[in-house]
């Protein structure tokens, strides 16, 4: 047993009971400081609120509070300047900060931990950190929605094929298609706001698992930390066992992040398909693509492909967190140290993805104030594709229904017309009037407006439909919401 190991053991907050130092292997296996140090700002924020409350309750002196505030201010400056020494033997961000505080201010630093445990401390820190990250994610979600709305506003008259089963189904506008993703992302934003409400509850004061004998004012701490509801009332975790042991808020966030990534993955899949030469609907700016090391003609959509791949990564984190919690008895268990890396990586992955997609879709403003586009739309190719697959067949059926034919009979009649157009290698709109009248005598010359792509768009003039007037109304609604 070396003296350095003995010193390491003495540096632990729980060392007195133990007769030998921790194995170096165990030390490295159990330490979290090199990934949980990102919680440092939340840790200091929580400690300052806790110390202020302790002094207000007469548990520590005014001098102790002043010393703690001074020490934590110095630690904040050291961390921000990259001068703080993170020590593996101190396990985590909490003990590193506490040990340094004690070095700086003496016994006052030791008194800071009165009435709390690392169990409720870490639960508080993660909640504070995640609350701020959710706020940032919600703004990034808005930015991506704005980018999609801006592009949609330019393409309310751009016709493309709408697909079911990846088969040409009916004509829609490109704007209408993009707004579908705006709706998905708006729900993602709503979910994040709802989750933030449940994240923003205070565990601190629950101590290790049973509460504390000190006369803490938990409501005061919650108010200081902004853990309040819309009416400004403090939000407290109401059961000490639950407060320190559950991570459902992290699981719920990761589930919402997974849904968001799934939505982005669906968009990614379409961008990849649309960019292929067989579709040629769009091009992405060169700064979002790569080439091939062997095929000089290639321009690969790496960003959407990687986002599609990273979605699996976030889904995996969700499964990991659920599995982490499923067999834990109350209350806190060391298993919960494993909540942070998947949570941190989920946040990082989602934020990076949202940020790059907003620029890839909407472009960027250069230092000179000019706009560099991200997504280039080939409207002619989209419209040509919409003319394949007899996309207005349903319109012809609706036309016949309005002439008095039952829909099922109209459906059968149009199927015969489609078969004839296919055999003649032409679109329904290109069949001569006398041929169309051969399928049903009520067909008149006005059918060609019905069978046109823009006629089909304009006919779907109900709320949520693809008619340009409806799409423009939706764009205006989103613009007002996102302003």
C-alpha angles and dihedrals in degrees: 000000000000126000090239090057090049090052090049090054092049090053090063117100090228101039105120096079096054128083101196135039123260115268112257088232091054090045092058093040095053101036119105102174096107092061105024094052087092085076091066097107093049089046092054092043091054093045093052092051091046093049093048090052093047090055093045088053092050093245094120129021128257088247091054090052092049091050092048091049091049093048095047090049089055091048090050090054092047093051093046090050093047092244099115115108111222110205123207093207090062089063103212148018093270098056092041091057094041093050092049091047090054090050090053102042107015122214094005087068090054091051093056091081093059111128097009141080132206085252095066091030095060092042088054094046094051091049093049092047094046092047090060092044091052089053090053092046092051090055091048089051089053091050092054091047090051090051092051092046091050092054092043091054088062095051111046088121096040106110122211134163116269111217139212117182083004087288122123106267115161136339117267134167121258087234091057090051093051092047089060087067091046088058091050093048092046089058089048088054091049091051091051090053092051092048091049088061091058094041090053097075125112121242094171112115093039087097115190097338113304105053123252140279092230118098096247123178099217093173090059091053091048091052092047091052094046092247092146137121127245090280092053094252116145115256114215132179099246101206120053094209092052093042096060100034112040125082097182089126090060091046092048091050092049090049090054090046089051091054090049092050090047089055091049090046090055090051089046092054091053093047089052092050094043092050093054116103091243089064104021091182095138146009126212121220113267092246089068097049139062136210134231125266090222108019110063094192094062126111108179127200094226097159096057090041092052092046088053089052095045089055088069089052092055092045087054091053090053091052090047094053093047091050090046092060103035099087104031119122118212131308133021120328131183088244087081091071084076092065095078106063095051091043093048093046092048090054093046094047094048095046093048092047095049092047095051094042092053090056095040092054101035103028127226138271113240126220088262090058096250122131120241109200123226105191120046115195123210099207094177093057091047092053093045090052090051089059090060122083096028094272093181096056092108089052090057090050091050089048090056092046089056087053089059102266116135110250095243090053090046090050091053092046093052091048088061090048091051090050090053093048090049092051089051091046093235140111123264089249089058096058112107116253093245090055092050090047088055088068093049131357095219092069111110138179092275088071090085092067088051091050094049118102095237091044088055091050094048092049093063093072100148127112107286093017128127097246109127091238091055093044091050089052090051091049090052090049092052093045091054092046093049097042 
